[in-house]
Amino acid sequence: MQVRVIGSIFVATTLVMIVLGLLMVSVVTQRIVDSKIDVANSEIDRARVAVEEQVAATASGTSTQARLNSVRAALTNQNAQMNPAASYEPVLLVSNRDDTVTTAPENFHVPERLRYFVNENQISYQFSAVSRTDGSTYNALLIGTPANTDIPGLQVYLVLSMEADESTVALMRGIISAAAIVVVVLLVGIAFLLSQQVITPVRAASRIAERLANGHLRERMSVEGEDEVARLAMSFNSMAESLSKQIEQLQEYGKLQEQFTSDVSHELRTPLTTMRMAADFVLEHDEDLSAPTRRSLELLQGQLDHFEKLLEDLLEISRHDAQAAALSVNHVDVRDCIYSAWGQVRKLAEELGVEVRFHNPEVALDATVEPRRVERILRNLLANAIDHSEGNPVDVHWARNDTTIAVTVTDSGVGLRKGDERHIFNRFWRADSARVRHSGGTGLGLAIAQEDAHLHGGVIEAVGTAGVGSQFRLALPIEPNKPLGAIPLDLVTPVAKEVPESAGGAGTVGTASAAGAAGAADLAAPAVAFADPADPANLAETAPPAPPAPLAPPEATAAPERRTPDV
């Protein structure tokens, strides 16, 4: 800001001084010229009278050139004696009948335009360059008048040199320029000193604000005097004190909340374990139980599973809130995590009749990650895609480059309404509270997945179209917390598109998702048109592929009993 202020003052002052300097030079120059013209007008009248007297005193029998030289010499002597300050050079000119001119001094050139006006019996003047005998030139004021003598066409001219006046104007320009420079430097210096008095407290406030932002809540500005800067310092200190108290209160409330969540989760584990043991014991001896009682115990056991999963998620999210979550990384092929997550949600996909298709299974995803957390992220994404796909296929693509791996999960189901992508990772948020969850999620799954991705230095993003489908993209750096480079898979919003007409009958218009790796030129993902899974012609595309060795195929992964979280 100080540079802008001083720069503005410098530019404004320079422009003002230039304008004033030009104006002053113009005024002074005009005054000098006007004074020169006044002197010339007064001198030309005296010179004309003197020439007429001198011509009358000369003998008419001599040549015109001789008479002009004699008159000019007499006029020069008279001017030197009577008015030494008015220095001029007299010139006499006679226009001959043969269009030649006779001048004294000889060969003196008078501008044609000036001669024309003088020949019209007018006193006229003109600024012109005059040549000396040595060939040099100088600027001069030429003023002429006709003379009434026995020499026909005699004209009298006075040549007043402008060299002294030009020197005066040049000196004045130098003085004005020097004065302008001095004034500009002084004003800039004064502006710098004045701005320092204002900028210094502002800079101090900025430094203290930065330290406050970095956690130094005891920083305050020094208050000196009672001017506006002092009042600013007092206001800043009051604001800092208020913010410090509120931040400390929020930190205390946050600690209490984290402690409460952790304590409640731990304290509920004991009765929950006891209840599960009791329910398991009763179900092992259910021969004597009636059908309603047995059904009630099964429902109780399902709710105990859900409650246990909720406690696990609460403990995990509390660790993230307390910034106590730490990575335990290994160099693995992330395809293992994908297929392991698929094994855990396969049962849900079979129950809902959802086909999950894996594309580009030959592309390795070697990276240094914590497999447990990455598997949890992918399990949540797959479970949500299956749960919201409305029976349509789910497509999984992956790719990598030198810095980043990426996995996209695309469904063609209920999709996302406009603005839902800003809330979908919020805790316990649901796009449609009336919709039944098939996966039995706790509402913390995507929130934990986002925290796990951030813990690796990666991101999870989501896009979708209501009634068409949605796409989630997980991007992780090859090394934890390294800069995330260009993501090898584009995040594509699913759009409704027309399914091509089949060979056996009339075509129909349906919805399909624009899924795939549009950004990976080297990964030619198969086109996804969501053909009927029951069609044998599509089995090669729709069946989940067996991963390349040494990966365990998805068919070998047992699906655990625990439920998968939802949004």
C-alpha positions in Angstrom: 0.0 0.0 0.0 2.8 2.4 0.8 4.4 1.9 -2.6 1.0 2.5 -4.3 0.5 5.7 -2.2 4.0 7.1 -2.9 3.8 6.1 -6.6 0.4 7.8 -6.9 1.8 11.0 -5.3 4.9 10.8 -7.5 2.9 10.5 -10.7 0.4 13.2 -9.7 3.1 15.6 -8.6 5.1 15.0 -11.8 2.1 15.6 -14.0 1.2 18.8 -12.1 4.8 20.1 -12.3 5.0 19.4 -16.0 1.8 21.2 -16.7 2.8 24.2 -14.5 6.2 24.3 -16.1 4.9 24.2 -19.6 2.4 26.9 -18.7 5.0 29.1 -17.1 7.4 28.7 -20.0 4.6 29.5 -22.4 3.6 32.7 -20.5 7.2 33.9 -20.1 8.0 33.2 -23.8 4.9 35.1 -24.9 5.8 38.0 -22.7 9.4 38.1 -24.2 8.0 38.0 -27.7 5.4 40.7 -27.1 8.1 42.9 -25.6 10.4 42.3 -28.6 7.6 43.2 -31.0 6.8 46.4 -29.0 10.5 47.5 -29.2 10.5 46.7 -32.9 7.4 48.8 -33.6 8.8 51.8 -31.7 12.2 51.5 -33.4 10.9 51.1 -37.0 9.1 54.4 -36.9 12.3 56.2 -35.9 14.3 54.3 -38.4 11.9 55.2 -41.2 12.1 58.9 -40.4 15.9 58.8 -40.2 16.1 57.0 -43.5 13.9 59.5 -45.2 16.1 62.4 -43.8 19.3 60.7 -44.8 18.1 59.9 -48.3 17.0 63.5 -48.9 20.5 64.6 -47.8 22.4 62.4 -50.2 23.1 63.4 -53.8 20.6 61.9 -56.2 23.3 61.6 -58.9 25.1 58.7 -57.2 24.1 55.1 -57.7 21.3 53.5 -55.7 23.6 51.0 -54.0 25.9 53.7 -52.9 23.1 55.9 -51.5 21.7 52.8 -49.7 25.0 51.9 -48.1 25.5 55.6 -47.0 22.1 55.8 -45.5 22.5 52.4 -43.7 25.8 53.4 -42.2 24.4 56.7 -41.0 21.4 54.8 -39.5 23.7 52.3 -37.7 25.8 55.0 -36.2 22.7 57.0 -35.0 21.2 53.8 -33.4 24.5 53.1 -31.6 24.6 56.6 -30.2 21.0 57.2 -29.3 19.7 53.8 -28.1 22.5 51.3 -27.3 20.1 48.9 -25.6 18.0 48.5 -28.7 20.4 46.5 -30.8 19.3 45.9 -34.3 20.7 45.7 -37.8 19.1 48.0 -40.4 18.4 46.7 -43.9 17.4 48.8 -46.9 15.8 47.2 -49.9 14.7 48.6 -53.2 12.6 46.6 -55.7 13.8 47.3 -59.3 11.7 47.2 -62.4 13.5 44.1 -63.7 12.2 42.1 -60.6 15.6 42.3 -59.0 16.3 43.8 -55.6 19.0 46.0 -54.3 19.8 45.6 -50.6 22.1 47.2 -48.1 23.9 45.2 -46.9 24.3 43.5 -50.2 22.7 40.0 -50.9 20.7 40.2 -47.7 17.6 37.9 -48.0 14.3 39.2 -46.9 11.4 36.7 -47.0 9.1 37.1 -50.0 5.9 37.1 -47.9 7.2 39.9 -45.6 8.2 42.0 -48.7 4.8 41.5 -50.1 3.0 42.9 -47.1 5.5 45.8 -46.8 5.0 46.6 -50.5 1.3 46.9 -49.7 2.2 49.9 -47.5 1.8 47.9 -44.2 4.2 47.7 -41.3 4.7 44.0 -41.0 7.0 41.6 -39.0 8.1 38.0 -39.3 10.3 35.6 -37.3 12.8 34.0 -39.6 16.3 32.5 -39.7 18.9 35.0 -40.8 22.3 34.0 -42.3 25.6 35.5 -41.2 28.6 36.2 -43.4 30.3 33.1 -42.0 27.4 30.9 -43.1 25.9 30.4 -39.7 22.3 31.3 -39.0 20.3 32.7 -36.0 16.7 33.4 -35.3 15.6 37.0 -35.6 12.6 39.3 -35.7 12.3 41.1 -39.1 10.1 44.2 -39.1 9.7 46.4 -42.2 8.0 49.6 -43.4 7.8 51.5 -46.7 9.7 54.8 -46.9 8.6 58.0 -48.7 11.8 59.1 -50.6 13.0 59.9 -54.0 14.1 56.3 -54.4 11.1 54.4 -55.7 10.1 51.3 -53.8 12.5 51.9 -50.9 11.7 49.7 -47.9 13.3 49.9 -44.4 13.8 46.7 -42.3 15.1 46.2 -38.8 16.6 42.8 -37.9 16.4 42.2 -34.1 18.3 39.1 -33.0 16.4 36.6 -30.7 19.5 34.8 -29.4 19.5 36.6 -26.1 15.8 35.9 -25.7 16.3 32.3 -26.5 19.0 32.0 -23.9 16.7 33.6 -21.4 13.9 31.1 -22.2 16.4 28.2 -22.0 17.7 29.3 -18.7 14.2 29.7 -17.4 13.3 26.2 -18.6 16.3 24.8 -16.8 15.4 26.6 -13.6 11.8 25.4 -13.8 12.8 21.8 -14.5 15.3 21.8 -11.6 12.6 23.3 -9.3 10.1 20.7 -10.4 12.5 17.9 -9.7 13.3 19.3 -6.3 9.6 19.7 -5.5 8.8 16.2 -6.7 11.6 14.7 -4.6 10.5 16.7 -1.5 6.9 15.8 -1.9 7.7 12.1 -2.3 10.0 12.2 0.7 7.3 13.9 2.8 4.7 11.4 1.6 7.1 8.6 2.5 7.6 9.9 6.0 3.9 10.6 6.5 2.9 7.2 5.1 5.4 5.5 7.5 3.4 6.9 10.4 0.3 5.3 9.1 1.7 2.1 7.6 3.9 1.1 10.6 0.9 0.5 12.9 -1.0 -1.3 10.1 2.0 -3.6 9.5 2.2 -4.2 13.2 -1.5 -5.1 13.2 -1.0 -7.4 10.2 1.9 -9.2 11.9 0.0 -9.6 15.2 -3.1 -10.9 13.2 -0.9 -13.5 11.5 0.5 -14.6 14.9 -3.1 -14.8 16.3 -4.0 -16.9 13.3 -1.0 -19.2 14.1 -2.3 -19.7 17.6 -0.5 -17.0 19.6 -3.6 -15.8 21.3 -1.8 -13.5 23.7 -0.4 -11.1 21.1 -1.6 -7.5 21.3 -0.8 -4.1 19.7 1.0 -1.4 21.7 -1.1 1.7 22.3 0.7 5.0 22.1 -1.1 8.4 22.3 -4.8 9.2 21.8 -5.0 9.6 18.0 -6.8 7.5 15.5 -3.9 5.0 15.4 -4.1 4.5 19.1 -7.9 4.0 18.9 -7.3 1.5 16.1 -4.8 -0.4 18.4 -7.3 -0.4 21.3 -10.1 -1.6 19.0 -7.8 -4.3 17.6 -6.8 -5.4 21.1 -10.4 -5.6 22.2 -11.3 -7.7 19.1 -8.3 -10.0 19.7 -9.3 -10.4 23.4 -12.8 -11.3 22.4 -11.7 -13.7 19.7 -9.2 -15.3 22.1 -11.9 -16.0 24.6 -14.2 -17.4 22.0 -11.5 -19.6 20.5 -10.6 -20.9 23.9 -14.2 -21.6 24.7 -14.6 -23.4 21.4 -11.5 -25.4 22.0 -12.7 -26.4 25.4 -16.2 -27.3 24.0 -14.5 -29.3 21.3 -12.4 -31.2 23.8 -15.4 -31.9 25.9 -17.3 -33.1 22.9 -14.5 -35.3 21.8 -14.1 -36.6 25.3 -17.8 -37.2 25.7 -18.0 -39.1 22.4 -15.0 -41.2 23.3 -16.2 -41.9 26.8 -19.7 -42.8 25.8 -18.4 -45.0 23.0 -16.1 -46.8 25.4 -18.7 -47.0 28.2 -21.3 -48.5 25.9 -19.0 -51.3 24.7 -19.3 -53.3 28.0 -23.1 -53.4 28.1 -23.2 -53.9 24.3 -20.9 -56.9 24.6 -23.0 -58.3 27.4 -26.1 -58.0 25.4 -24.5 -59.6 22.3 -23.3 -62.5 24.4 -26.7 -63.0 25.9 -28.4 -62.8 22.5 -26.0 -65.2 20.9 -26.5 -67.7 23.8 -30.2 -67.5 23.5 -30.1 -68.0 19.8 -27.9 -71.1 20.2 -30.6 -72.7 22.3 -33.7 -71.6 20.3 -35.3 -75.0 20.1 -37.8 -74.1 22.8 -38.5 -70.6 21.6 -41.6 -69.6 19.8 -41.4 -68.1 16.3 -42.2 -64.6 17.4 -39.6 -64.7 20.1 -37.0 -66.1 17.7 -37.8 -63.3 15.2 -37.5 -60.7 18.0 -34.0 -62.0 18.9 -32.9 -61.9 15.3 -34.1 -58.3 15.0 -32.3 -57.5 18.3 -29.1 -59.1 17.0 -29.3 -57.0 13.8 -29.7 -53.8 15.8 -26.8 -54.8 18.0 -24.7 -55.1 14.8 -25.8 -51.7 13.7 -25.2 -50.2 17.2 -21.7 -51.8 17.3 -20.8 -50.4 13.9 -22.1 -46.9 15.0 -19.8 -47.0 18.1 -16.9 -48.0 15.9 -17.6 -45.0 13.5 -18.0 -42.6 16.4 -14.7 -43.7 17.9 -13.0 -43.3 14.5 -14.5 -39.9 13.8 -13.5 -38.7 17.3 -9.9 -39.8 16.6 -10.0 -37.6 13.5 -11.5 -34.7 15.4 -8.8 -35.0 18.0 -6.2 -35.2 15.2 -5.0 -38.4 16.8 -5.5 -40.5 13.7 -2.1 -41.7 12.2 -1.2 -43.6 9.1 0.4 -47.0 9.2 1.5 -47.3 5.6 2.7 -50.1 3.4 3.6 -50.3 -0.3 0.7 -52.3 -1.8 -1.3 -52.7 -5.0 -4.5 -50.8 -4.3 -6.3 -53.3 -6.5 -6.1 -55.6 -3.5 -8.1 -53.0 -1.5 -10.6 -52.7 -4.3 -11.3 -56.5 -4.5 -11.3 -56.8 -0.7 -13.9 -54.1 -0.5 -15.9 -55.7 -3.3 -15.8 -59.0 -1.3 -17.4 -57.3 1.6 -20.3 -55.7 -0.4 -20.8 -58.7 -2.8 -23.7 -60.0 -0.6 -25.4 -56.6 -0.7 -25.1 -56.5 -4.5 -26.5 -60.0 -4.9 -29.4 -59.2 -2.6 -30.3 -56.0 -4.6 -29.5 -57.6 -8.0 -26.9 -55.0 -8.8 -24.1 -55.9 -11.3 -20.6 -54.4 -10.5 -18.3 -54.1 -13.4 -14.5 -53.6 -13.1 -12.7 -52.0 -16.0 -9.0 -52.1 -16.8 -8.2 -54.8 -14.2 -4.7 -55.2 -15.7 -3.6 -51.6 -14.6 -1.6 -51.9 -11.4 -2.1 -49.3 -8.7 1.1 -49.5 -6.7 1.2 -46.9 -4.0 2.3 -46.4 -0.4 -1.0 -46.2 1.7 -2.6 -47.6 4.7 -4.6 -50.6 3.2 -7.2 -50.6 6.0 -8.2 -47.0 5.5 -8.2 -47.2 1.7 -10.3 -50.4 1.8 -12.7 -48.7 4.1 -13.0 -45.7 1.7 -13.7 -48.0 -1.3 -16.1 -50.2 0.7 -18.2 -47.1 1.5 -18.1 -45.9 -2.1 -19.1 -49.3 -3.5 -21.8 -49.8 -0.8 -23.4 -46.4 -1.5 -23.3 -46.9 -5.3 -25.0 -50.3 -5.0 -27.5 -49.0 -2.5 -28.5 -46.1 -4.7 -28.2 -47.7 -8.1 -31.9 -48.7 -8.3 -30.8 -52.1 -9.7 -28.7 -50.7 -12.5 -25.0 -51.7 -13.0 -22.2 -50.0 -11.1 -18.9 -49.3 -13.0 -15.5 -49.1 -11.3 -12.6 -47.6 -13.2 -9.0 -46.9 -12.0 -5.8 -45.5 -13.4 -2.5 -44.0 -12.3 0.3 -41.7 -13.4 3.7 -40.8 -12.0 2.2 -39.0 -9.0 -1.4 -40.0 -8.4 -3.7 -43.0 -8.4 -7.5 -42.5 -9.0 -10.6 -44.7 -8.7 -14.0 -43.8 -9.9 -17.3 -45.5 -8.8 -20.2 -44.7 -11.1 -23.9 -45.7 -10.6 -26.9 -45.1 -12.7 -29.5 -44.7 -10.0 -31.2 -41.9 -8.1 -28.2 -39.5 -8.6 -27.6 -36.3 -6.8 -29.7 -33.1 -6.8 -28.0 -29.8 -7.6 -26.1 -28.7 -4.5 -26.0 -32.2 -2.8 -22.3 -32.6 -3.6 -21.6 -29.8 -1.1 -23.3 -31.7 1.7 -22.9 -35.4 0.9 -19.8 -35.7 3.0 -21.4 -34.1 6.1 -22.0 -36.3 9.1 -25.5 -37.9 9.2 -26.6 -36.0 6.1 -29.2 -37.7 3.9 -30.4 -36.5 0.5 -33.8 -38.2 1.0 -34.7 -38.9 4.6 -37.7 -41.0 3.6 -35.5 -43.4 1.5 -34.8 -46.9 3.0 -31.2 -47.8 3.5 -30.5 -51.3 2.3 -26.9 -51.3 3.5 -27.7 -50.3 7.1 -25.3 -47.5 7.2 -24.6 -45.2 10.2 -24.5 -41.9 8.4 -20.8 -41.5 9.1 -19.3 -43.6 6.3 -18.6 -40.9 3.7 -17.5 -38.4 6.4 -14.9 -41.0 7.7 -13.9 -41.8 4.1 -13.2 -38.1 3.4 -11.1 -37.9 6.6 -9.2 -41.0 5.6 -8.5 -39.6 2.1 -7.3 -36.2 3.6 -5.1 -38.2 6.0 -3.3 -39.6 2.9 -3.2 -36.1 1.2 -5.9 -37.1 -1.2 -9.4 -36.0 -2.1 -12.8 -37.5 -2.7 -15.2 -35.7 -5.0 -18.7 -36.4 -6.1 -20.9 -35.2 -9.0 -24.3 -36.4 -10.1 -27.6 -35.7 -11.9 -31.0 -36.4 -10.2 -32.6 -39.4 -11.7 -29.6 -40.3 -13.9 -26.7 -41.3 -11.6 -23.7 -40.2 -9.7 -19.9 -40.6 -9.8 -17.5 -40.6 -6.9 -13.7 -40.2 -7.5 -11.0 -41.0 -5.0 -7.5 -39.5 -5.8 -4.5 -40.4 -3.7 -0.8 -39.4 -4.1 1.6 -42.3 -4.7 3.4 -41.3 -1.5 1.4 -40.1 1.5 1.0 -36.3 1.8 3.0 -35.6 -1.3 1.5 -33.0 -3.6 -1.4 -34.3 -5.6 -0.5 -34.0 -9.3 -2.7 -34.3 -12.3 -5.5 -36.8 -11.6 -5.5 -39.5 -14.3 -9.3 -39.9 -14.4 -11.8 -37.1 -15.1 -14.7 -36.5 -12.9 -17.7 -36.9 -15.3 -21.2 -35.9 -14.4 -23.6 -38.6 -15.6 -26.1 -37.4 -18.1 -29.1 -39.0 -19.7 -28.4 -40.3 -23.2 -30.3 -42.3 -25.8 -29.5 -46.0 -26.0 -28.9 -47.1 -29.6 -31.6 -49.0 -31.4 -31.2 -52.8 -31.0 -30.9 -55.1 -33.9 -34.0 -57.1 -33.0 -36.5 -54.3 -32.7 -37.4 -50.7 -32.1 -35.0 -48.7 -30.0 -35.9 -47.3 -26.7 -34.8 -44.2 -24.9 -33.3 -44.8 -21.4 -30.8 -43.3 -19.0 -27.2 -44.2 -18.9 -24.3 -42.7 -17.0 -21.3 -41.1 -18.8 -18.7 -43.1 -16.8 -15.2 -43.7 -17.6 -11.7 -42.4 -17.7 -11.9 -39.5 -20.1 -8.7 -38.1 -18.9 -6.5 -41.3 -19.3 -5.5 -41.5 -22.9 -3.6 -44.7 -22.4 -6.5 -46.5 -20.7 -9.1 -47.5 -23.3 -12.0 -48.3 -21.0 -14.8 -50.3 -22.6 -18.0 -48.4 -23.5 -20.7 -48.7 -20.9 -24.2 -48.9 -22.2 -25.7 -50.9 -19.3 -26.8 -53.9 -21.3 -29.0 -56.6 -19.7 -26.8 -58.7 -17.4 -28.8 -61.8 -18.3 -27.7 -61.5 -21.9 -25.0 -64.1 -22.5 -23.4 -61.8 -25.0 -22.6 -59.4 -22.2 -21.2 -61.8 -19.7 -17.6 -61.1 -20.6 -18.1 -57.4 -19.9 -20.5 -57.5 -16.9 -18.8 -60.3 -14.8 -16.4 -58.9 -12.3 -12.9 -59.9 -13.7 -10.5 -61.9 -11.8 -7.5 -59.8 -10.9 -4.1 -60.7 -12.2 -1.7 -62.6 -10.0 -0.7 -62.3 -7.2 -4.0 -60.7 -6.3 -6.7 -62.9 -4.8 -9.7 -63.0 -7.1 -12.9 -61.4 -5.8 -14.6 -64.9 -5.8 -12.1 -66.0 -3.1 -13.0 -63.2 -0.7 -15.6 -64.0 1.9 -18.2 -61.4 2.6 -18.2 -60.5 6.3 -21.3 -60.1 8.3 -20.7 -56.5 9.3 -22.8 -53.9 7.6 -21.6 -51.2 5.3 -22.0 -47.5 6.1 -24.1 -45.1 4.1 -24.1 -41.3 3.8 
